Amino acid sequence: SAERAHAHAENEAAWVPTGALALFQELRACFPRHALLAADFDALPPPDTAWLRAAAAAPGGKGSVCDAAVSAERAQWEQALWASGGSPVGAGCNGSPLVSSRCGVIGANRDHATYLVEPGSADILFPSDFSALARLYLHASSGAGSACSTSSQIKARTAVEKSADFLQTWAGAETRTRTGYDPLIEDFRNTSFLAAETDVPCEGCN
């Protein structure tokens, strides 16, 4: 029913790209006539938190499985958070980030069950929903509140392509190595491009 659908929507957790929205709004305000090309991950693997069990059980209160020596207390907390389904980076949260730290300079990556890690200790990577970003761009470029033109005069366009398709069209052979191997096409299959532009046909616009 409509009531159940509304209740489900209210309870569904999701990460919202507020930074991208702020960028689109700033582009619209400061550069009404502009073109934008953006690339990012469109999907990320789920976090692998199996190492937390070993760190939580490590003797001496230190996680000997990692060069960074994660405390057993910390590992136990993250493990319990993950097991309870309360992890803020869990699979049930749309657009959730992958939080990963590296053990030492060339050590293995360690994924975390939360973004609440010590500042600077981990990379926090968000997957981008490019279809949603395209719609968000069109909304931000609608011209509401603009003194320069009416929304009916604004022409905003977007296109989303997988990175391999985009680079095969525009990069040619420039991204290939001497052996013919192309890391940008063959290694980054979980990335996409967003191409967008807005035209405001009026005097005084940039």
RODO-2510 file (C-alpha; in nm, 4 decimals, decimal comma):
residues 206
     n   res          X          Y          Z
     1     s     0,0000     0,0000     0,0000
     2     a     0,0990     0,3636    -0,0237
     3     e     0,1236     0,3832     0,3571
     4     r     0,3616     0,0883     0,3749
     5     a     0,5731     0,2237     0,0905
     6     h     0,5949     0,5607     0,2651
     7     a     0,6940     0,3960     0,5948
     8     h     0,9592     0,1902     0,4163
     9     a     1,1015     0,5008     0,2502
    10     e     1,1173     0,6835     0,5830
    11     n     1,3076     0,3959     0,7467
    12     e     1,5468     0,3293     0,4606
    13     a     1,8968     0,4526     0,5400
    14     a     2,0914     0,6161     0,2596
    15     w     2,3972     0,8302     0,2102
    16     v     2,3088     1,1474     0,0218
    17     p     2,5706     1,3176    -0,2031
    18     t     2,5351     1,6609    -0,0446
    19     g     2,8855     1,7575    -0,1572
    20     a     2,7955     1,6915    -0,5207
    21     l     2,4731     1,8891    -0,4821
    22     a     2,6654     2,1843    -0,3369
    23     l     2,9071     2,1700    -0,6318
    24     f     2,6233     2,1658    -0,8873
    25     q     2,4513     2,4570    -0,7155
    26     e     2,7755     2,6551    -0,7043
    27     l     2,8379     2,5921    -1,0729
    28     r     2,4864     2,7100    -1,1512
    29     a     2,5276     3,0256    -0,9418
    30     c     2,8811     3,1258    -1,0484
    31     f     2,9128     2,9765    -1,3971
    32     p     2,5643     2,9556    -1,5533
    33     r     2,7217     2,8529    -1,8843
    34     h     2,9525     2,5640    -1,8131
    35     a     3,0511     2,2099    -1,9005
    36     l     3,1335     1,9444    -1,6430
    37     l     3,3212     1,6158    -1,6744
    38     a     3,3383     1,3960    -1,3642
    39     a     3,4601     1,0421    -1,3029
    40     d     3,4348     0,8185    -0,9988
    41     f     3,3690     0,4671    -0,8748
    42     d     3,0153     0,3557    -0,9538
    43     a     3,0396     0,0459    -0,7314
    44     l     3,2627    -0,0803    -0,4517
    45     p     3,3016    -0,4282    -0,3011
    46     p     3,1439    -0,4972     0,0384
    47     p     3,3829    -0,4573     0,3314
    48     d     3,5790    -0,7682     0,4327
    49     t     3,5741    -0,7614     0,8127
    50     a     3,6951    -1,1183     0,8749
    51     w     4,0231    -0,9844     1,0146
    52     l     3,8334    -0,8253     1,3035
    53     r     3,7688    -1,1681     1,4572
    54     a     4,1398    -1,2434     1,4698
    55     a     4,2251    -0,8994     1,6033
    56     a     3,9545    -0,9214     1,8694
    57     a     4,0920    -1,2549     1,9935
    58     a     4,4601    -1,1583     1,9761
    59     p     4,6485    -1,2047     2,3055
    60     g     4,7874    -0,9077     2,4919
    61     g     4,5127    -0,6724     2,3812
    62     k     4,6768    -0,5927     2,0497
    63     g     4,5823    -0,7118     1,7047
    64     s     4,9018    -0,8844     1,5959
    65     v     4,7452    -0,9568     1,2563
    66     c     4,8066    -0,5971     1,1555
    67     d     5,1253    -0,3906     1,1539
    68     a     4,9192    -0,0970     1,2760
    69     a     4,8358    -0,2940     1,5958
    70     v     4,4619    -0,2471     1,6203
    71     s     4,3573    -0,2883     1,9815
    72     a     4,1515    -0,5948     2,0701
    73     e     3,8978    -0,3696     2,2416
    74     r     3,8544    -0,1653     1,9265
    75     a     3,8268    -0,4774     1,7093
    76     q     3,5681    -0,6298     1,9445
    77     w     3,3585    -0,3127     1,9242
    78     e     3,3676    -0,3063     1,5437
    79     q     3,2934    -0,6793     1,5246
    80     a     2,9917    -0,6421     1,7545
    81     l     2,8709    -0,3418     1,5551
    82     w     2,8905    -0,5393     1,2324
    83     a     2,7265    -0,8527     1,3749
    84     s     2,4347    -0,6564     1,5217
    85     g     2,3468    -0,5012     1,1883
    86     g     2,4133    -0,1563     1,3313
    87     s     2,7148    -0,0867     1,1156
    88     p     2,6852     0,2506     0,9373
    89     v     2,8683     0,0987     0,6389
    90     g     2,6498    -0,2121     0,6256
    91     a     2,4983    -0,3577     0,3106
    92     g     2,1533    -0,2309     0,4070
    93     c     2,2559     0,1326     0,3759
    94     n     2,2321     0,2693     0,0221
    95     g     2,5483     0,4389    -0,1016
    96     s     2,7482     0,3387     0,2052
    97     p     3,1246     0,3960     0,1936
    98     l     3,4110     0,1504     0,1951
    99     v     3,6385     0,2387     0,4880
   100     s     3,9824     0,0846     0,4448
   101     s     4,3227     0,1249     0,6087
   102     r     4,6589    -0,0243     0,5142
   103     c     4,8857    -0,2158     0,7496
   104     g     5,2240    -0,0521     0,7086
   105     v     5,3537     0,0901     0,3811
   106     i     5,2954    -0,2169     0,1621
   107     g     5,0797    -0,4263     0,3938
   108     a     4,7336    -0,5685     0,3388
   109     n     4,4206    -0,3551     0,3418
   110     r     4,1911    -0,3778     0,6441
   111     d     3,8259    -0,2851     0,5943
   112     h     3,6341    -0,1356     0,8860
   113     a     3,2735    -0,1708     0,9969
   114     t     3,2390     0,2031     1,0595
   115     y     3,3630     0,5379     0,9379
   116     l     3,4253     0,6340     1,3030
   117     v     3,7969     0,5617     1,2842
   118     e     4,0875     0,7776     1,3954
   119     p     4,1153     1,0775     1,1584
   120     g     4,3725     1,0130     0,8890
   121     s     4,3960     0,6410     0,9602
   122     a     4,1775     0,5168     0,6743
   123     d     4,0484     0,6030     0,3299
   124     i     3,6713     0,6560     0,3096
   125     l     3,5489     0,5787    -0,0417
   126     f     3,1932     0,6396    -0,1583
   127     p     3,0410     0,4779    -0,4672
   128     s     2,8572     0,7228    -0,6905
   129     d     2,5122     0,6521    -0,8303
   130     f     2,5648     0,8184    -1,1670
   131     s     2,2019     0,8002    -1,2751
   132     a     2,1041     0,9787    -0,9543
   133     l     2,3863     1,2320    -1,0003
   134     a     2,2613     1,3095    -1,3506
   135     r     1,9107     1,3751    -1,2185
   136     l     2,0549     1,5816    -0,9343
   137     y     2,2524     1,7910    -1,1812
   138     l     1,9429     1,8604    -1,3912
   139     h     1,7528     1,9624    -1,0773
   140     a     2,0317     2,1940    -0,9578
   141     s     2,0582     2,3466    -1,3052
   142     s     1,6863     2,4204    -1,3287
   143     g     1,7482     2,7893    -1,2649
   144     a     1,5135     2,8357    -0,9708
   145     g     1,5807     3,1747    -0,8141
   146     s     1,8046     3,2910    -1,0942
   147     a     1,7852     3,6564    -1,1972
   148     c     1,9541     3,5794    -1,5244
   149     s     1,6915     3,3746    -1,6985
   150     t     1,3796     3,1719    -1,6515
   151     s     1,3967     2,7972    -1,6115
   152     s     1,2324     2,7526    -1,9536
   153     q     1,5353     2,9178    -2,1163
   154     i     1,7914     2,6927    -1,9501
   155     k     1,9187     2,3982    -2,1496
   156     a     2,0876     2,1359    -1,9347
   157     r     2,2085     1,8037    -2,0711
   158     t     2,3749     1,5005    -1,9152
   159     a     2,5262     1,1749    -2,0350
   160     v     2,6583     0,8824    -1,8319
   161     e     2,9021     0,6265    -1,9700
   162     k     3,1139     0,3491    -1,8279
   163     s     3,4789     0,4515    -1,8221
   164     a     3,5826     0,1898    -2,0776
   165     d     3,3246     0,3157    -2,3289
   166     f     3,4142     0,6792    -2,2656
   167     l     3,7898     0,6230    -2,3010
   168     q     3,7567     0,4060    -2,6093
   169     t     3,5666     0,6933    -2,7719
   170     w     3,7831     0,9840    -2,6579
   171     a     4,1251     0,8572    -2,5477
   172     g     4,2168     0,6396    -2,8454
   173     a     4,5467     0,4569    -2,7946
   174     e     4,6905     0,7182    -2,5589
   175     t     4,6157     0,5161    -2,2439
   176     r     4,7805     0,1938    -2,3648
   177     t     5,1214     0,0741    -2,2514
   178     r     5,3898    -0,0508    -2,4900
   179     t     5,2578    -0,4051    -2,4573
   180     g     4,9088    -0,2975    -2,5596
   181     y     4,7742    -0,3319    -2,2065
   182     d     4,5333    -0,0543    -2,1101
   183     p     4,5008    -0,0174    -1,7310
   184     l     4,2351     0,2545    -1,7473
   185     i     4,0063     0,0278    -1,9491
   186     e     4,0989    -0,3147    -1,8154
   187     d     4,1551    -0,2367    -1,4463
   188     f     3,8846     0,0190    -1,3635
   189     r     3,5649    -0,1537    -1,4705
   190     n     3,3763    -0,0176    -1,1676
   191     t     3,4070     0,3463    -1,2733
   192     s     3,1933     0,5777    -1,4861
   193     f     3,1951     0,9265    -1,6360
   194     l     2,9326     1,1988    -1,6093
   195     a     2,9346     1,4588    -1,8855
   196     a     2,7067     1,7564    -1,8305
   197     e     2,6576     2,1071    -1,9620
   198     t     2,4234     2,3972    -1,9051
   199     d     2,3518     2,6807    -2,1451
   200     v     2,1762     3,0021    -2,0408
   201     p     2,0951     3,2177    -2,3429
   202     c     2,1131     3,5653    -2,1941
   203     e     2,3467     3,8611    -2,1636
   204     g     2,5638     3,8895    -1,8568
   205     c     2,6020     3,5135    -1,8058
   206     n     2,9394     3,3461    -1,8050
***
